[in-house]
């Protein structure tokens, strides 16, 4: 008799734990609205920027491949996508990827001379070495590899 009561209580306890666990997981994994998701992203982005003295501001963009979602979150420092900000060397990676895509599409070659791609006069005086202007020798590959001989005027 006592054993039956213990088994009954144990079974009820296990079932209760399973129901509570399932309900908790269902609640935590429920779909949330786009507005609620963006609010959570904004809150976490602000919290990260506030905690890190080396970060003055941030922009976080989310875009779906099918165009159904396109949202951008800004911290106080940056209030629009049109506001310029310093990207450091990240632009090098973006540029290399875009050039690679153009090469894959056959619209550009790494061996293309840059002088043929830019408006006339753009490279004048930038590739001088020992009095010789080497602007007609510079290729896309030279620019991507930082071996064009053009000085860094940043």
ABEGO torsion letter per residue (X at the ends): XAAAAAAAAAAAAAAAAAAAAAAAAAAAABBBBAAAAAAAAAAAAAAAAAABAABABBBBBBBBAAGABBBBBBBAABABAABBBBAEAAAAAAAAAAAAAAAAAGABBAABBAAAABBBGAABGAABBGGBBAAAABBAAAAAAGAAGBBBAX
